[in-house]
Structure formats: structure tokens, C-alpha cells
């Protein structure tokens, strides 16, 4: 069995699931999801039930035999615990760089980390895309917007502010992309794409309206409220090209796009702390700006 601890927003949960699904896939074993972290992390909730995933929620009886090390220890820890038979390895990585050793882990592990790299599931890409198919049909207004997106050279543009602004610790770690990043990215899109139309997604749409300066046709997506993140993600994924923020949410919006010729522009400085290595986070074919 593979057990994975989920925490964070929808984008983080997708990374965690992706790494665990790949291990379960290669070992042809069951995947269990530990959602107990959301009991104390009330800002977020379990959200993967909008997808066609194949996993079971881990029961208290199953998790009672798993002991996780302290969250603030930012390093790898491997401990062996007994859950009857077989041995369960608890593998914990909270650094953002890719750890190749994860790919060769045996069956029967508990994964605790963020796993923010395509390299953790690079060999099951098509399989994972299928599992990240939506099981909930779009609302009428989202279907209408999706139809509009599909009829043009659509470009999703994501602005992440929210807790990046309101929480001083989050701000210190992540930082916020300024208008210059979006100005340069939009100019690059104008050079490379014929007749692009911009579709803006943000948790601070008023700021986006006040600060984005472009002569391109632009649409601000502001009809999906709290609890409907997946609707924005679906709309993003149907865009032809992407300008993403330093956010796992728009990372997945771009990654899920089926356009083989898509242009994805991503910030080369993902974290505010320049000492943090994020080279494994952005796929090689994406443009770092």
C-alpha cells in the first residue's frame, strides 16, 4: 500500500497525489489518502473529490500505526514502523528540490511532503491526466465561458495574492509577483501568438483590474466564488497558452492543458528567498521569465 498525507490547497494536493499515484501505479498496489491534517489546517479542505482519482481515504485504524515526525524539520527523514505486516516506511521531504530516490521507493510507504515537480510522475503523465479528469459538470456560466475560451487563442493569466499578502510569514517565503512580470509576459505573448485573448484568474480580481495594463482583449473571471476553485482550474486548463503565478494552482492549470503547442510562461524566481532551489519545479519546455 501507499499512503500519502495531503495538506494545502488544491494545487498542493494534486502534487502530493501525483507522486503517490506514481508509486502505487508501478507497484500495482492500493493508494490511501491521509486527510487528517485538514482538521487543524482549517484554511483549506480536501478537494480531490472533484477528480476521477482512484484512492481511498485512510481510516483512523490504518493511521494509528503511523507516526509522523515534526513538520518544522525541513529535511528528509525515513523511519520504519510496523503495521502488522509489512513494514511501513515513513518518507518525509519538505524541501522543494527533486529527490530522485523517491522514484525507487518500495511498496508500503507513507509519503509526507509537497513533491512539487513533474519529475515525481513523469512516467505516468497520460495516466495521471486521465485521473485528473473532472467528475463534476461545469455550471452553465462556466460552460459558456469555456466555449468562449475554446473559440480563440486564449491565454490564461493567474495572479496570486490572498494569503501571500495577508500572512507575513507566507509573504516572506513566497513573495508576490509585481506588474513588471505580467507586462513582460504579455509582451512576449503578443510576439508569439496571433490575436491572443487574455483570461484573468485571481483571488484579488479588483487588484488585477486596476493594475493589468494591456491593449489585448481581456476577460476577468470573477464569477466563481469560494469553494469553486476547481471551476477556475478547469477553465485555465482549457486555455491554449498560459502566464502562471508562483502558485501550484496555476502550475496545474497550465500542465493540464492538452494543447501540444502551448506556451507557458512561469516566474524564474518562484520563492522570495533566493537561496531556495526551485529548478525542478518548472518543466524544461516552459519559458522562465
Secondary structure per residue as TSV (DSSP state, phi and psi in degrees):
chain	resnum	aa	ss	phi	psi
A	1	X	-	360.0	152.5
A	2	X	E	-118.9	131.9
A	3	X	E	-119.2	135.7
A	4	X	E	-127.8	135.7
A	5	X	E	-86.6	125.5
A	6	X	-	-101.0	139.7
A	7	X	-	-158.4	157.4
A	8	X	S	91.9	-168.3
A	9	X	S	-82.2	-171.8
A	10	X	H	-58.7	-43.9
A	11	X	H	-62.0	-43.9
A	12	X	H	-62.8	-42.4
A	13	X	H	-61.9	-35.3
A	14	X	H	-68.3	-40.2
A	15	X	H	-61.6	-45.6
A	16	X	H	-62.9	-42.9
A	17	X	H	-64.4	-42.4
A	18	X	H	-58.6	-45.3
A	19	X	H	-65.3	-42.3
A	20	X	H	-70.9	-39.4
A	21	X	H	-61.5	-38.2
A	22	X	H	-63.5	-43.4
A	23	X	H	-64.6	-43.9
A	24	X	H	-63.4	-36.3
A	25	X	H	-65.3	-48.0
A	26	X	H	-72.3	-25.3
A	27	X	H	-95.7	-3.0
A	28	X	T	50.6	53.1
A	29	X	-	-130.8	171.5
A	30	X	-	-75.7	148.3
A	31	X	E	-113.6	130.2
A	32	X	E	-119.2	143.8
A	33	X	E	-111.8	126.5
A	34	X	E	-94.6	110.6
A	35	X	-	-108.2	12.7
A	36	X	G	-66.9	-21.8
A	37	X	G	-63.2	-24.6
A	38	X	G	-74.1	-12.9
A	39	X	G	-66.2	-33.7
A	40	X	T	-103.3	-20.5
A	41	X	-	-99.5	78.4
A	42	X	T	-77.3	-8.0
A	43	X	T	-70.0	-22.5
A	44	X	-	-129.0	165.5
A	45	X	-	-141.0	167.0
A	46	X	-	-64.6	128.1
A	47	X	-	-128.0	-1.5
A	48	X	G	-73.9	-4.1
A	49	X	G	-71.9	-3.0
A	50	X	G	-82.4	-8.7
A	51	X	B	-108.8	164.6
A	52	X	-	-87.4	54.6
A	53	X	-	-84.4	163.4
A	54	X	-	-123.1	85.4
A	55	X	-	-156.7	157.4
A	56	X	E	-111.8	148.0
A	57	X	E	-72.6	128.8
A	58	X	-	-67.3	133.7
A	59	X	-	-80.9	159.3
A	60	X	H	-56.3	-37.2
A	61	X	H	-63.2	-39.7
A	62	X	H	-67.5	-44.0
A	63	X	H	-77.4	-17.6
A	64	X	T	-62.3	-24.4
A	65	X	T	-92.4	2.4
A	66	X	-	-110.9	125.3
A	67	X	-	-116.3	119.7
A	68	X	-	-98.5	141.1
A	69	X	-	-72.4	170.2
A	70	X	-	-59.0	139.0
A	71	X	T	-66.4	-31.6
A	72	X	T	-84.4	5.7
A	73	X	-	-86.0	100.6
A	74	X	-	-87.8	73.0
A	75	X	S	-164.3	167.3
A	76	X	-	-77.1	138.8
A	77	X	E	-135.7	134.6
A	78	X	E	-123.6	122.5
A	79	X	E	-126.2	149.7
A	80	X	E	-108.2	127.4
A	81	X	E	-126.7	153.4
A	82	X	E	-103.1	126.9
A	83	X	S	-120.3	71.2
A	84	X	S	63.0	-114.2
A	85	X	S	-130.0	136.3
A	86	X	S	-94.1	-168.8
A	87	X	E	-74.6	139.0
A	88	X	E	-107.2	119.9
A	89	X	E	-86.5	127.8
A	90	X	E	-97.8	112.0
A	91	X	E	-110.6	119.3
A	92	X	E	-125.0	119.5
A	93	X	E	-137.8	117.5
A	94	X	-	-117.0	11.2
A	95	X	S	-88.0	147.5
A	96	X	S	-79.0	-10.2
A	97	X	S	-76.1	155.4
A	98	X	-	-74.2	131.9
A	99	X	-	-110.9	103.0
A	100	X	G	-61.4	-27.7
A	101	X	G	-61.3	-23.2
A	102	X	G	-61.8	-32.8
A	103	X	G	-65.6	-25.8
A	104	X	G	-107.0	18.0
A	105	X	-	-63.6	148.8
A	106	X	-	-78.9	179.9
A	107	X	S	-66.1	163.3
A	108	X	S	68.6	65.3
A	109	X	E	-132.8	155.9
A	110	X	E	-113.9	119.0
A	111	X	E	-98.6	130.2
A	112	X	E	-133.8	105.4
A	113	X	E	172.9	-170.2
A	114	X	-	-102.0	-34.8
A	115	X	-	55.6	49.2
A	116	X	-	-89.2	69.7
A	117	X	S	-158.9	138.2
A	118	X	G	-62.4	-22.1
A	119	X	G	-62.8	-21.4
A	120	X	G	-73.7	-16.4
A	121	X	S	-140.4	27.7
A	122	X	G	-62.5	-26.9
A	123	X	G	-94.9	6.0
A	124	X	G	-130.9	32.4
A	125	X	H	-55.2	-52.1
A	126	X	H	-63.5	-41.1
A	127	X	H	-61.4	-43.9
A	128	X	H	-69.6	-38.7
A	129	X	H	-58.9	-38.8
A	130	X	H	-65.5	-40.9
A	131	X	H	-68.4	-27.1
A	132	X	T	-90.1	25.3
A	133	X	-	-76.6	142.9
A	134	X	B	-78.9	136.8
A	135	X	S	-98.8	-10.3
A	136	X	S	-101.1	127.2
A	137	X	-	-70.1	147.1
A	138	X	-	-67.7	150.3
A	139	X	-	-66.3	169.8
A	140	X	H	-60.1	-46.2
A	141	X	H	-66.9	-34.2
A	142	X	H	-73.9	-33.0
A	143	X	H	-65.4	-40.3
A	144	X	H	-63.7	-42.1
A	145	X	H	-66.8	-38.3
A	146	X	H	-63.4	-39.8
A	147	X	H	-62.1	-40.1
A	148	X	H	-65.6	-42.2
A	149	X	H	-61.1	-39.5
A	150	X	H	-75.1	-16.0
A	151	X	T	-94.1	3.2
A	152	X	T	-141.5	175.9
A	153	X	E	-80.6	75.3
A	154	X	E	-76.9	141.6
A	155	X	E	-129.1	116.9
A	156	X	E	-79.2	140.7
A	157	X	E	-131.8	121.4
A	158	X	E	-112.3	131.8
A	159	X	E	-119.0	117.6
A	160	X	-	-104.9	120.3
A	161	X	-	-127.9	-91.3
A	162	X	T	44.3	-120.4
A	163	X	H	-70.4	-15.2
A	164	X	H	-63.6	-26.3
A	165	X	H	-97.4	-45.2
A	166	X	H	-77.8	-25.2
A	167	X	-	-106.9	116.4
A	168	X	H	-63.0	-37.2
A	169	X	H	-69.0	-41.6
A	170	X	H	-64.5	-41.0
A	171	X	H	-61.1	-43.0
A	172	X	H	-63.6	-37.9
A	173	X	H	-79.6	-49.9
A	174	X	H	-89.9	-45.6
A	175	X	-	75.7	167.4
A	176	X	-	-122.5	135.5
A	177	X	-	-72.2	135.4
A	178	X	-	-88.7	177.8
A	179	X	H	-65.2	-25.8
A	180	X	H	-63.7	-39.0
A	181	X	H	-59.7	-44.1
A	182	X	H	-72.7	-34.7
A	183	X	H	-62.8	-48.9
A	184	X	H	-64.9	-40.8
A	185	X	H	-65.8	-41.7
A	186	X	H	-64.7	-37.9
A	187	X	H	-64.8	-37.9
A	188	X	H	-66.1	-39.9
A	189	X	H	-62.0	-41.9
A	190	X	H	-61.7	-33.0
A	191	X	H	-74.0	-33.6
A	192	X	H	-102.0	-22.1
A	193	X	S	-118.1	133.6
A	194	X	T	-82.7	128.0
A	195	X	T	50.2	55.0
A	196	X	E	-74.1	150.5
A	197	X	E	-122.6	135.2
A	198	X	E	-98.9	131.6
A	199	X	E	-117.9	113.7
A	200	X	E	-97.4	129.8
A	201	X	E	-120.7	134.8
A	202	X	E	-163.7	152.8
A	203	X	S	-88.8	5.3
A	204	X	-	-143.5	69.6
A	205	X	H	-66.6	-27.7
A	206	X	H	-65.8	-40.3
A	207	X	H	-63.8	-41.7
A	208	X	H	-60.9	-44.1
A	209	X	H	-63.8	-34.7
A	210	X	H	-82.3	-21.1
A	211	X	H	-118.3	-16.1
A	212	X	-	-80.0	125.8
A	213	X	-	-120.9	107.2
A	214	X	-	-154.0	151.6
A	215	X	S	-97.0	5.3
A	216	X	S	-78.2	152.6
A	217	X	E	-57.8	131.7
A	218	X	E	-136.1	139.1
A	219	X	E	-128.1	128.0
A	220	X	E	-100.4	119.2
A	221	X	-	-88.0	103.3
A	222	X	-	-129.1	16.2
A	223	X	-	-97.5	-10.8
A	224	X	-	-96.0	112.9
A	225	X	-	-86.9	-165.2
A	226	X	T	-58.4	136.3
A	227	X	T	89.2	-1.2
A	228	X	-	-118.1	29.6
A	229	X	H	-54.2	-37.9
A	230	X	H	-62.8	-29.2
A	231	X	H	-66.5	-42.7
A	232	X	H	-64.6	-40.7
A	233	X	H	-61.7	-41.3
A	234	X	H	-64.3	-43.5
A	235	X	H	-63.0	-44.2
A	236	X	H	-55.7	-47.3
A	237	X	H	-66.7	-18.0
A	238	X	T	-89.8	-5.2
A	239	X	S	-73.6	153.8
A	240	X	S	-78.0	-33.7
A	241	X	E	-140.0	169.5
A	242	X	E	-148.4	139.5
A	243	X	E	-118.5	107.2
A	244	X	-	-99.8	162.0
A	245	X	-	-93.9	179.9
A	246	X	S	-80.3	65.3
A	247	X	S	-143.8	132.6
A	248	X	H	-64.9	-23.9
A	249	X	H	-64.4	-52.0
A	250	X	H	-76.2	-22.2
A	251	X	H	-56.6	-47.0
A	252	X	H	-72.0	-33.4
A	253	X	H	-57.9	-40.0
A	254	X	H	-75.1	-42.9
A	255	X	H	-63.3	-36.8
A	256	X	T	-74.6	-13.5
A	257	X	-	-60.0	132.7
A	258	X	-	-88.6	-1.8
A	259	X	-	-69.5	114.0
A	260	X	T	-68.1	-18.0
A	261	X	T	-107.4	20.9
A	262	X	-	-65.0	145.2
A	263	X	-	-104.5	124.0
A	264	X	E	-119.7	121.0
A	265	X	E	-104.7	126.7
A	266	X	E	-129.9	151.9
A	267	X	-	-70.1	129.0
A	268	X	S	-70.3	-26.5
A	269	X	-	-103.2	95.9
A	270	X	-	-78.1	-38.0
A	271	X	S	-110.6	150.8
A	272	X	S	-64.7	-35.7
A	273	X	S	-80.2	108.5
A	274	X	T	-69.5	-11.3
A	275	X	T	-78.3	-13.4
A	276	X	S	-82.3	125.3
A	277	X	-	-83.4	116.5
A	278	X	-	-116.8	21.0
A	279	X	T	-63.3	-26.6
A	280	X	T	-86.9	-5.9
A	281	X	T	-80.6	-35.8
A	282	X	S	-98.3	121.5
A	283	X	-	-55.2	147.7
A	284	X	T	-59.8	-32.0
A	285	X	T	-81.1	-8.0
A	286	X	S	-81.1	155.7
A	287	X	E	-92.5	123.0
A	288	X	E	-92.1	125.2
A	289	X	-	-120.9	360.0
